Amino acid sequence: PTAQLMWATPVDSSKAKVEAMAGTVGEAVAVEGDGPPAAAPVPVAGEVIQPPQGAAVMAPHESSIKPNLWERFLFGDCCNVCCSPECSKMWGPCLPCWVFFGIGWLFTILFLRKAMTDGADIFTFDEPAVQSDLWVQQWYAKEAAVRSKELPGCMDTKHQEKSVCEEDDLCEWNTRRERCSDRVCPSPPPLPRQVPLYLDFMPAWVFMIYEAQNGANILDDDILAAIAKYETALGTDVGGAKYNPDAVKSTGRSTSTGKDSAWHEDWCMLSYPSSGSTADPKCSPGTSPVYAFSMTDAAMAKVKDQARNGFNYIPLVSCICSMEDELCSVCNADGSVKGFGLDAMTMMGMWPAEVRTCLLAEIAKMGAITTTTSTTTTFEFNCTVKRSGWSGMSMDLGGMDANQAGALLSGMLAGYCAAKPTCQWSPPNTHQYCTSTGFYYPTDGEGLVTGAKKEAIIDKMCDPNNTLWYNYRSGILPRSFDCTAEKRHSKYARSFFMAGAPDEDFKAEMFTKGYVEGRNGWYASARKLEAQAEKETNGKLRIMFYSGATVIAQYLE
């Protein structure tokens, strides 16, 4: 139709031939020669539209570039906005163009008015005034008040100069960031095997996965007993594993000979007692289903003795613990502390006699710490750190008297009693206060609990309000463990422990080549123990054993 023909000025000399539909827009126009065709009148609706002088008719074509809606609007196309003839006659095709420029001039005028009102402040980069909710304004007000009064220290204005920073013994100049910062006191060097032994790229960890087969349950008494027997052997003499450091030093290789090297004597990570204790360090406990069910009466008695000898998190609070699985004796049934709000001695007088006797003995020991057993190591740049040889998770309370200790206890127990907790002696990492940091099952274990006591332990592990027990379950049992089942069942369990570094200069190859590798080394002996445990259970237990020292070789097997 007519829309397919347009007027155009000549632009090239190529031949063209235009054919129009007969009876609709006139006869076809024949093109002769090389030049552009001559334009001919086209009848439309009884009228003859004369082409502009010198125009030529171009063949219809399809372009890949189409005008968008905005371009069509500026061009004067109706764009389905004002398509009626009356509207077109009233406004004409120039309306869109003038609307566009009108909007531009409107915003220009608004900007000029704003600039005349604010002046040069319109170009400032300072934070504008806070115009928001009251609590937002209060927050900014607090920040402004804190910043307006500079706190003295290594980060203040005076210490921005390098010379001033270096003259201050408590500050040090950060060359990379070119600013002054607080000087950090170094921690005392770790005691033997107090920190993990690191290999080339990972710690020397040991990891076991247990699988119950042939319809067995990991929580069955015989399966747990088999795991306990296996871990006891693995955590002590390891079936006679040999250590030969001389061969590694001379040849760099492991050998089948050497001296017997028990894990608990030479390689386990050690836990040290708190200040004031003369007890020898003990192997740090690992994470295992064996520990979860290890609190027999005999084991709880050992935990109690160890806690009294310094293997605890907070010396004083362990005095409230007992052998019974019941509400703490210093807590009331409503969740309050007995005697809370009274002076320290009166408050402790309302507690059981056993608790008072223990507290007074602990306070006496702490009072003697500062004059007898505590040693102090002074480091450079005026940093003084008390070296007490205690576990990194315990607290040093040296020098406290009874009133100070009572005030500390009342504050700690106020929130603790609110949860109405039990204060029974518990396995490591399952209680805030009533546990031992040195209970090592391979040497301290006294069997496993069974029956109702075992079910009570599982109930604790399934109680989300009992945070430590609940988290401990996630470390030894899979996520699929169903606490709501009538008979709690698990196909898998896992255990984990680590080796300790004998000293800071110890070379990892002495552990890997001198102890782990070799025909009679630790790894070979551990594999024999694994096979023996699986055989003794008649195939009901499968053990998958990995370690940081052998994991690469195991994956290549």
C-alpha positions as a printed NumPy array, in Angstrom:
array([[  0.   ,   0.   ,   0.   ],
       [  0.809,   3.661,   0.093],
       [  2.93 ,   3.426,   3.235],
       [  5.426,   1.33 ,   1.304],
       [  6.302,   4.211,  -1.081],
       [  8.237,   7.285,   0.066],
       [  9.748,  10.39 ,  -1.469],
       [ 13.492,  10.645,  -1.397],
       [ 16.164,  12.661,  -3.08 ],
       [ 18.62 ,  10.888,  -5.343],
       [ 21.502,   9.46 ,  -3.421],
       [ 23.16 ,   7.007,  -5.826],
       [ 23.243,   5.999,  -9.47 ],
       [ 22.215,   2.348,  -9.158],
       [ 19.361,   0.99 , -11.217],
       [ 16.058,   0.657,  -9.525],
       [ 12.698,  -0.57 , -10.539],
       [  9.597,   0.26 ,  -8.679],
       [  6.41 ,  -1.708,  -9.059],
       [  3.259,  -0.57 ,  -7.383],
       [  0.105,  -2.492,  -6.963],
       [ -2.159,  -1.742,  -9.904],
       [ -5.5  ,  -0.251,  -9.055],
       [ -4.327,   0.836,  -5.642],
       [ -1.601,   3.424,  -6.058],
       [ -1.463,   3.69 ,  -9.876],
       [  0.5  ,   1.983, -12.544],
       [  4.002,   0.618, -12.218],
       [  6.748,   3.024, -13.076],
       [  9.292,   1.779, -15.565],
       [ 12.875,   2.713, -14.997],
       [ 15.185,   3.288, -17.905],
       [ 18.906,   3.907, -17.89 ],
       [ 21.357,   4.005, -15.043],
       [ 20.025,   6.993, -13.203],
       [ 17.34 ,   7.143, -10.582],
       [ 13.737,   6.756, -11.693],
       [ 11.591,   9.777, -12.241],
       [  8.929,  10.336,  -9.682],
       [  5.335,  10.004, -10.844],
       [  2.087,  11.258,  -9.321],
       [  0.337,   8.755,  -7.095],
       [ -3.5  ,   8.858,  -6.83 ],
       [ -4.746,   8.315,  -3.284],
       [ -8.462,   8.554,  -2.4  ],
       [ -9.285,  10.552,  -5.537],
       [ -6.455,  13.037,  -5.023],
       [ -3.186,  13.265,  -6.836],
       [ -0.206,  13.91 ,  -4.604],
       [  2.572,  15.62 ,  -6.495],
       [  6.055,  14.642,  -5.499],
       [  8.541,  17.36 ,  -4.515],
       [ 10.679,  18.743,  -7.267],
       [ 13.668,  16.511,  -7.919],
       [ 12.458,  13.705,  -5.646],
       [ 12.638,  10.084,  -6.648],
       [ 10.731,   7.051,  -5.574],
       [ 12.763,   4.502,  -3.62 ],
       [ 11.938,   0.867,  -3.282],
       [ 10.463,  -0.226,   0.029],
       [ 12.929,  -1.866,   2.383],
       [ 13.139,  -3.26 ,   5.884],
       [ 15.681,  -1.72 ,   8.304],
       [ 17.086,  -3.554,  11.362],
       [ 17.101,  -0.287,  13.29 ],
       [ 13.664,   0.656,  14.544],
       [ 12.788,   3.872,  16.376],
       [ 11.75 ,   3.319,  19.959],
       [  8.663,   4.763,  21.595],
       [ 10.454,   7.882,  22.864],
       [ 11.998,   8.634,  19.453],
       [  8.655,   8.213,  17.741],
       [  7.107,  10.569,  20.291],
       [  9.687,  13.282,  19.618],
       [  9.266,  12.768,  15.876],
       [  5.582,  13.579,  16.207],
       [  4.12 ,  10.125,  15.916],
       [  0.98 ,   9.592,  17.954],
       [  2.29 ,   6.434,  19.682],
       [ -1.258,   5.537,  20.64 ],
       [ -1.47 ,   8.662,  22.806],
       [ -3.287,  11.231,  20.644],
       [ -4.283,   9.557,  17.395],
       [ -7.623,  11.177,  16.629],
       [ -7.695,  13.656,  13.695],
       [ -9.094,  16.368,  15.968],
       [ -6.177,  15.944,  18.384],
       [ -3.615,  16.001,  15.593],
       [ -5.114,  19.137,  14.06 ],
       [ -5.24 ,  20.89 ,  17.451],
       [ -1.671,  20.213,  18.616],
       [  0.211,  19.169,  15.513],
       [  3.426,  17.103,  15.379],
       [  5.506,  19.757,  17.21 ],
       [  3.861,  19.177,  20.586],
       [  6.198,  16.358,  21.704],
       [  9.286,  18.371,  20.914],
       [  8.082,  21.393,  22.892],
       [  6.972,  19.198,  25.802],
       [ 10.477,  17.696,  25.944],
       [ 12.185,  21.06 ,  25.997],
       [  9.599,  22.421,  28.423],
       [ 10.406,  19.728,  30.948],
       [ 14.101,  20.462,  30.56 ],
       [ 13.578,  24.18 ,  31.168],
       [ 11.401,  23.417,  34.205],
       [ 14.171,  21.448,  35.914],
       [ 16.701,  24.09 ,  34.926],
       [ 14.641,  26.804,  36.591],
       [ 14.223,  24.671,  39.737],
       [ 17.991,  24.104,  39.917],
       [ 18.708,  27.825,  39.495],
       [ 16.292,  28.678,  42.296],
       [ 17.946,  26.084,  44.571],
       [ 21.384,  27.448,  43.725],
       [ 20.285,  31.033,  44.47 ],
       [ 18.862,  29.905,  47.835],
       [ 21.76 ,  27.69 ,  49.053],
       [ 24.61 ,  29.413,  47.294],
       [ 27.913,  27.523,  47.318],
       [ 26.616,  25.035,  49.918],
       [ 24.838,  23.152,  47.171],
       [ 28.201,  21.804,  46.016],
       [ 29.476,  20.747,  49.457],
       [ 30.382,  17.134,  50.254],
       [ 29.748,  17.454,  53.994],
       [ 27.139,  15.23 ,  55.618],
       [ 23.737,  16.944,  55.482],
       [ 21.604,  17.521,  58.521],
       [ 19.816,  14.417,  59.742],
       [ 16.12 ,  14.66 ,  58.976],
       [ 14.69 ,  11.303,  59.914],
       [ 13.144,   9.378,  62.799],
       [ 14.076,  10.429,  66.303],
       [ 16.129,   7.292,  67.038],
       [ 18.23 ,   7.889,  63.891],
       [ 18.924,  11.466,  64.982],
       [ 19.882,  10.253,  68.453],
       [ 22.354,   7.758,  66.981],
       [ 24.042,  10.463,  64.913],
       [ 24.054,  12.757,  67.934],
       [ 25.859,  10.115,  69.977],
       [ 28.421,   9.571,  67.202],
       [ 29.035,  13.307,  66.943],
       [ 29.508,  13.589,  70.704],
       [ 32.027,  10.746,  70.745],
       [ 34.014,  12.117,  67.813],
       [ 34.012,  15.684,  69.066],
       [ 35.98 ,  14.697,  72.151],
       [ 39.076,  12.838,  71.029],
       [ 40.159,  10.027,  73.308],
       [ 43.835,  10.047,  74.214],
       [ 45.848,   7.14 ,  72.857],
       [ 47.855,   5.901,  69.929],
       [ 45.087,   6.838,  67.471],
       [ 44.725,  10.484,  68.52 ],
       [ 45.895,  13.519,  66.551],
       [ 49.197,  13.887,  68.38 ],
       [ 50.294,  10.395,  67.384],
       [ 49.722,  10.987,  63.698],
       [ 53.363,  12.012,  63.482],
       [ 55.748,   9.084,  63.23 ],
       [ 58.279,  10.572,  65.646],
       [ 55.664,  11.057,  68.39 ],
       [ 54.349,   7.531,  67.876],
       [ 57.793,   5.927,  68.119],
       [ 58.618,   7.837,  71.319],
       [ 55.556,   6.354,  73.05 ],
       [ 56.378,   2.951,  74.568],
       [ 52.744,   1.859,  74.309],
       [ 52.478,   2.594,  70.581],
       [ 54.075,   1.366,  67.389],
       [ 54.182,   2.803,  63.882],
       [ 52.445,   0.704,  61.216],
       [ 54.659,   1.113,  58.16 ],
       [ 52.24 ,  -0.436,  55.721],
       [ 49.266,   1.709,  56.762],
       [ 51.428,   4.682,  57.767],
       [ 49.632,   5.292,  61.019],
       [ 50.114,   4.786,  64.733],
       [ 48.478,   1.884,  66.539],
       [ 48.464,   0.252,  69.957],
       [ 51.39 ,  -2.018,  70.663],
       [ 50.179,  -5.568,  71.268],
       [ 51.861,  -7.467,  74.073],
       [ 53.07 , -10.884,  72.943],
       [ 51.63 , -13.921,  74.622],
       [ 53.965, -16.168,  76.576],
       [ 55.452, -19.028,  74.56 ],
       [ 53.298, -22.154,  74.627],
       [ 54.164, -24.943,  77.003],
       [ 55.144, -28.355,  75.592],
       [ 52.268, -29.883,  73.584],
       [ 49.884, -27.15 ,  74.69 ],
       [ 49.137, -26.183,  71.07 ],
       [ 48.446, -28.428,  68.06 ],
       [ 51.306, -29.888,  66.078],
       [ 51.253, -28.435,  62.57 ],
       [ 52.365, -30.358,  59.518],
       [ 53.235, -28.711,  56.219],
       [ 49.749, -27.369,  55.565],
       [ 47.389, -28.673,  58.265],
       [ 47.29 , -29.68 ,  61.936],
       [ 48.075, -33.24 ,  62.939],
       [ 44.458, -34.27 ,  63.475],
       [ 43.015, -37.762,  63.84 ],
       [ 39.462, -38.447,  62.668],
       [ 37.378, -41.63 ,  62.885],
       [ 33.991, -42.369,  61.33 ],
       [ 32.077, -45.328,  62.734],
       [ 29.394, -47.147,  60.768],
       [ 26.98 , -49.659,  62.293],
       [ 26.312, -52.486,  59.847],
       [ 23.956, -55.461,  59.573],
       [ 21.097, -53.582,  61.242],
       [ 23.126, -52.576,  64.305],
       [ 22.78 , -49.249,  66.131],
       [ 25.776, -47.106,  67.046],
       [ 24.086, -46.46 ,  70.395],
       [ 23.87 , -50.161,  71.252],
       [ 25.849, -51.049,  74.361],
       [ 28.098, -53.57 ,  72.603],
       [ 28.932, -51.171,  69.749],
       [ 29.791, -48.34 ,  72.154],
       [ 31.916, -50.739,  74.199],
       [ 33.81 , -51.78 ,  71.06 ],
       [ 34.448, -48.129,  70.144],
       [ 35.655, -47.431,  73.699],
       [ 38.086, -50.369,  73.555],
       [ 39.416, -49.259,  70.178],
       [ 39.911, -45.613,  71.229],
       [ 41.557, -46.677,  74.49 ],
       [ 44.189, -48.637,  72.574],
       [ 44.576, -45.875,  69.986],
       [ 45.031, -43.249,  72.7  ],
       [ 47.629, -45.152,  74.741],
       [ 50.265, -47.579,  73.393],
       [ 48.743, -47.826,  69.883],
       [ 49.529, -51.506,  69.74 ],
       [ 53.256, -50.95 ,  70.254],
       [ 53.91 , -48.173,  67.705],
       [ 57.613, -47.343,  67.262],
       [ 59.389, -43.979,  67.111],
       [ 62.873, -43.638,  65.613],
       [ 64.001, -39.989,  65.384],
       [ 67.663, -40.954,  64.861],
       [ 66.883, -42.72 ,  61.603],
       [ 65.047, -39.663,  60.276],
       [ 67.968, -37.381,  61.187],
       [ 70.535, -39.65 ,  59.517],
       [ 68.661, -41.021,  56.484],
       [ 65.496, -38.916,  56.27 ],
       [ 63.41 , -42.103,  56.103],
       [ 61.251, -44.099,  58.456],
       [ 62.301, -47.531,  59.667],
       [ 60.632, -50.571,  61.181],
       [ 62.688, -50.317,  64.375],
       [ 62.769, -47.85 ,  67.214],
       [ 61.515, -47.376,  70.735],
       [ 57.939, -47.832,  71.9  ],
       [ 56.131, -44.514,  71.841],
       [ 52.736, -44.305,  73.536],
       [ 50.382, -41.621,  72.251],
       [ 49.372, -40.371,  75.695],
       [ 52.993, -40.09 ,  76.826],
       [ 54.644, -38.488,  73.792],
       [ 52.101, -37.01 ,  71.36 ],
       [ 48.681, -36.068,  72.74 ],
       [ 47.834, -32.406,  73.253],
       [ 48.205, -31.462,  76.893],
       [ 45.882, -29.576,  79.215],
       [ 47.596, -27.664,  82.023],
       [ 46.016, -26.939,  85.425],
       [ 45.184, -23.437,  86.572],
       [ 47.437, -21.292,  88.737],
       [ 48.318, -22.625,  92.124],
       [ 48.117, -26.29 ,  91.176],
       [ 51.12 , -28.587,  91.338],
       [ 49.42 , -31.303,  89.246],
       [ 51.136, -32.587,  86.141],
       [ 49.527, -31.792,  82.781],
       [ 47.148, -34.336,  81.291],
       [ 46.101, -35.264,  77.788],
       [ 43.37 , -32.997,  76.476],
       [ 40.085, -34.798,  75.845],
       [ 38.883, -35.329,  72.325],
       [ 35.347, -35.409,  70.934],
       [ 33.806, -38.858,  70.833],
       [ 30.58 , -40.769,  71.555],
       [ 32.617, -42.592,  74.199],
       [ 33.046, -39.392,  76.237],
       [ 29.312, -38.654,  76.023],
       [ 28.452, -41.867,  77.893],
       [ 31.548, -42.039,  80.107],
       [ 30.205, -40.51 ,  83.351],
       [ 29.905, -43.542,  85.565],
       [ 30.16 , -42.94 ,  89.318],
       [ 33.866, -43.821,  89.272],
       [ 34.511, -41.481,  86.337],
       [ 32.619, -38.611,  88.017],
       [ 34.792, -39.077,  91.108],
       [ 37.888, -38.66 ,  88.905],
       [ 36.442, -35.585,  87.255],
       [ 35.75 , -34.097,  90.679],
       [ 39.323, -34.72 ,  91.869],
       [ 40.771, -33.274,  88.651],
       [ 38.618, -30.149,  88.905],
       [ 39.703, -29.647,  92.519],
       [ 43.34 , -29.943,  91.368],
       [ 43.048, -27.144,  88.836],
       [ 41.668, -28.824,  85.719],
       [ 38.628, -26.596,  85.46 ],
       [ 37.407, -23.524,  83.629],
       [ 36.757, -21.385,  86.716],
       [ 38.135, -22.723,  90.021],
       [ 35.505, -21.263,  92.332],
       [ 32.352, -22.241,  90.474],
       [ 33.285, -25.919,  90.25 ],
       [ 32.555, -26.086,  93.994],
       [ 28.808, -26.058,  93.318],
       [ 28.966, -29.36 ,  91.381],
       [ 27.762, -32.705,  92.699],
       [ 27.322, -36.349,  91.793],
       [ 23.553, -36.081,  91.385],
       [ 21.656, -35.12 ,  88.256],
       [ 19.484, -32.481,  89.925],
       [ 19.089, -28.729,  90.355],
       [ 22.211, -26.974,  91.61 ],
       [ 22.252, -26.844,  95.39 ],
       [ 22.914, -23.063,  95.366],
       [ 19.832, -22.336,  93.229],
       [ 16.217, -21.997,  94.284],
       [ 13.39 , -23.721,  92.444],
       [ 12.25 , -20.37 ,  91.026],
       [ 15.618, -19.822,  89.308],
       [ 17.128, -17.41 ,  91.83 ],
       [ 20.363, -17.761,  93.803],
       [ 20.094, -18.647,  97.449],
       [ 20.962, -15.544,  99.478],
       [ 21.301, -13.334,  96.42 ],
       [ 21.534,  -9.646,  97.369],
       [ 23.096, -10.289, 100.77 ],
       [ 26.743,  -9.757, 101.616],
       [ 29.135, -12.456, 100.409],
       [ 29.645, -14.334, 103.668],
       [ 25.926, -14.345, 104.528],
       [ 25.04 , -15.545, 101.042],
       [ 27.572, -18.391, 101.164],
       [ 26.315, -19.289, 104.622],
       [ 22.981, -20.256, 103.072],
       [ 24.664, -22.739, 100.759],
       [ 25.366, -26.432, 101.6  ],
       [ 28.305, -27.087, 103.923],
       [ 30.227, -29.01 , 101.251],
       [ 30.032, -26.037,  98.875],
       [ 31.181, -23.579, 101.584],
       [ 34.134, -25.782, 102.568],
       [ 35.24 , -26.097,  98.95 ],
       [ 34.917, -22.35 ,  98.341],
       [ 36.956, -21.384, 101.393],
       [ 39.671, -23.845, 100.404],
       [ 39.779, -22.469,  96.844],
       [ 39.873, -18.872,  98.12 ],
       [ 42.772, -19.756, 100.403],
       [ 44.682, -21.271,  97.503],
       [ 44.057, -18.24 ,  95.32 ],
       [ 45.238, -15.928,  98.038],
       [ 48.544, -17.788,  98.114],
       [ 49.071, -17.695,  94.355],
       [ 50.605, -14.24 ,  94.221],
       [ 53.325, -15.079,  96.759],
       [ 54.194, -18.72 ,  96.078],
       [ 53.477, -20.313,  92.74 ],
       [ 52.978, -17.488,  90.28 ],
       [ 55.868, -16.578,  88.006],
       [ 56.067, -13.446,  85.906],
       [ 57.82 , -13.082,  82.573],
       [ 58.612,  -9.543,  81.428],
       [ 58.749,  -8.926,  77.7  ],
       [ 60.163,  -5.964,  75.812],
       [ 58.371,  -2.624,  75.482],
       [ 56.876,  -2.679,  78.978],
       [ 54.534,  -5.592,  78.437],
       [ 54.023,  -7.776,  81.512],
       [ 52.167, -11.061,  81.193],
       [ 51.463, -13.428,  84.071],
       [ 52.773, -16.877,  83.226],
       [ 50.715, -19.334,  85.218],
       [ 50.747, -22.413,  83.034],
       [ 46.986, -22.738,  82.903],
       [ 44.785, -23.883,  80.076],
       [ 43.781, -21.145,  77.655],
       [ 40.127, -21.705,  78.513],
       [ 40.456, -21.358,  82.273],
       [ 40.474, -18.197,  84.387],
       [ 43.186, -16.938,  86.722],
       [ 41.664, -15.534,  89.927],
       [ 44.799, -15.097,  91.987],
       [ 44.733, -12.73 ,  94.969],
       [ 40.966, -12.677,  95.628],
       [ 39.576, -12.545,  99.145],
       [ 36.244, -14.012, 100.299],
       [ 34.199, -10.871,  99.689],
       [ 35.554, -10.433,  96.169],
       [ 35.   , -14.111,  95.414],
       [ 31.439, -13.943,  96.734],
       [ 30.656, -10.893,  94.619],
       [ 32.027, -12.659,  91.566],
       [ 30.007, -15.788,  92.267],
       [ 26.734, -13.946,  92.869],
       [ 27.023, -12.206,  89.52 ],
       [ 27.899, -15.372,  87.634],
       [ 25.283, -17.543,  89.289],
       [ 22.425, -15.059,  88.893],
       [ 22.084, -15.759,  85.193],
       [ 23.119, -19.383,  85.541],
       [ 20.448, -20.333,  88.09 ],
       [ 17.772, -18.652,  85.974],
       [ 18.058, -21.589,  83.547],
       [ 17.425, -24.015,  86.453],
       [ 20.444, -26.152,  85.526],
       [ 21.775, -29.427,  86.806],
       [ 25.194, -29.356,  88.444],
       [ 26.164, -32.974,  87.939],
       [ 29.756, -33.715,  86.962],
       [ 29.771, -34.022,  83.178],
       [ 32.042, -35.045,  80.293],
       [ 34.424, -32.452,  78.846],
       [ 32.823, -29.686,  76.758],
       [ 29.286, -30.441,  77.953],
       [ 29.043, -28.188,  81.03 ],
       [ 30.112, -24.646,  81.853],
       [ 31.551, -25.417,  85.274],
       [ 31.085, -29.059,  86.282],
       [ 33.663, -30.79 ,  84.141],
       [ 37.392, -31.388,  83.867],
       [ 39.737, -30.066,  81.199],
       [ 41.98 , -33.071,  81.817],
       [ 39.596, -36.031,  81.718],
       [ 41.15 , -38.347,  79.12 ],
       [ 39.067, -41.477,  78.586],
       [ 41.869, -43.817,  77.385],
       [ 43.551, -43.44 ,  80.799],
       [ 40.695, -42.214,  83.031],
       [ 37.699, -44.1  ,  81.665],
       [ 35.747, -46.402,  83.974],
       [ 33.297, -48.039,  81.586],
       [ 30.139, -46.554,  80.068],
       [ 26.678, -45.79 ,  81.41 ],
       [ 23.771, -47.921,  80.28 ],
       [ 20.006, -48.157,  80.652],
       [ 18.163, -45.152,  82.101],
       [ 21.373, -43.131,  82.569],
       [ 22.238, -43.535,  78.896],
       [ 18.735, -42.466,  77.868],
       [ 19.038, -39.406,  80.136],
       [ 22.23 , -38.449,  78.296],
       [ 20.487, -38.785,  74.926],
       [ 17.649, -36.598,  76.234],
       [ 20.167, -33.904,  77.136],
       [ 21.724, -34.083,  73.668],
       [ 18.264, -33.661,  72.138],
       [ 17.322, -30.647,  74.289],
       [ 17.963, -27.417,  72.321],
       [ 17.845, -25.452,  75.583],
       [ 20.815, -27.45 ,  76.879],
       [ 23.195, -25.71 ,  74.501],
       [ 26.484, -27.451,  75.285],
       [ 25.032, -30.952,  75.189],
       [ 23.028, -30.111,  72.054],
       [ 26.147, -28.847,  70.278],
       [ 28.118, -31.867,  71.438],
       [ 25.598, -34.141,  69.735],
       [ 26.172, -32.358,  66.415],
       [ 29.874, -33.16 ,  66.793],
       [ 29.476, -36.901,  67.271],
       [ 26.199, -37.861,  65.558],
       [ 24.855, -37.025,  62.077],
       [ 22.208, -34.409,  61.394],
       [ 19.769, -37.139,  60.437],
       [ 19.639, -38.36 ,  64.05 ],
       [ 15.96 , -38.431,  65.01 ],
       [ 15.398, -37.344,  68.603],
       [ 11.653, -37.927,  68.344],
       [ 11.871, -41.624,  67.475],
       [ 10.622, -44.1  ,  70.036],
       [ 13.986, -45.88 ,  69.879],
       [ 16.786, -43.448,  69.079],
       [ 18.947, -44.922,  66.337],
       [ 22.058, -43.835,  64.47 ],
       [ 24.013, -45.581,  61.763],
       [ 27.055, -43.328,  62.069],
       [ 29.192, -41.595,  64.698],
       [ 32.545, -39.811,  64.674],
       [ 35.507, -39.002,  66.914],
       [ 38.23 , -36.394,  66.718],
       [ 41.464, -35.526,  68.561],
       [ 44.805, -33.866,  67.807],
       [ 48.522, -34.227,  68.401],
       [ 50.443, -31.582,  70.341],
       [ 53.666, -29.851,  69.339],
       [ 56.539, -30.86 ,  71.697],
       [ 58.119, -27.41 ,  71.283],
       [ 58.181, -24.459,  68.918],
       [ 61.201, -25.75 ,  66.984],
       [ 59.915, -29.283,  66.495],
       [ 60.046, -30.372,  62.849],
       [ 56.925, -32.012,  61.472],
       [ 58.92 , -34.652,  59.586],
       [ 60.054, -36.114,  62.903],
       [ 56.408, -36.933,  63.582],
       [ 55.432, -38.062,  60.078],
       [ 58.544, -40.071,  59.165],
       [ 59.818, -40.963,  62.611],
       [ 56.502, -42.028,  64.154],
       [ 53.611, -42.244,  61.69 ],
       [ 55.268, -44.005,  58.755],
       [ 57.12 , -47.297,  58.803],
       [ 56.061, -50.933,  59.113],
       [ 55.774, -50.68 ,  62.889],
       [ 54.825, -47.015,  63.006],
       [ 51.716, -45.404,  64.364],
       [ 49.631, -45.661,  61.188],
       [ 50.326, -49.347,  60.621],
       [ 49.554, -50.117,  64.252],
       [ 46.331, -48.097,  64.098],
       [ 45.193, -50.045,  61.025],
       [ 45.747, -53.314,  62.895],
       [ 43.641, -52.047,  65.797],
       [ 40.927, -51.024,  63.326],
       [ 40.819, -54.504,  61.766],
       [ 40.793, -56.154,  65.191],
       [ 37.837, -54.045,  66.395],
       [ 35.811, -54.845,  63.264],
       [ 36.541, -58.562,  63.666],
       [ 35.53 , -58.636,  67.33 ],
       [ 32.109, -57.163,  66.535],
       [ 31.46 , -59.805,  63.838],
       [ 31.148, -57.149,  61.169],
       [ 28.596, -54.995,  63.008],
       [ 31.068, -52.091,  63.266],
       [ 33.079, -50.56 ,  60.449],
       [ 35.795, -47.999,  61.217],
       [ 37.031, -45.408,  58.715],
       [ 40.232, -43.912,  60.054],
       [ 41.933, -40.744,  58.73 ],
       [ 44.684, -38.434,  59.923],
       [ 46.286, -35.21 ,  58.772],
       [ 49.621, -36.997,  58.36 ],
       [ 48.256, -39.762,  56.139],
       [ 45.178, -38.342,  54.41 ],
       [ 46.903, -37.774,  51.05 ],
       [ 48.41 , -41.266,  50.983],
       [ 45.031, -42.743,  51.961],
       [ 43.239, -41.044,  49.101],
       [ 45.88 , -42.373,  46.697],
       [ 45.428, -45.972,  47.87 ]])
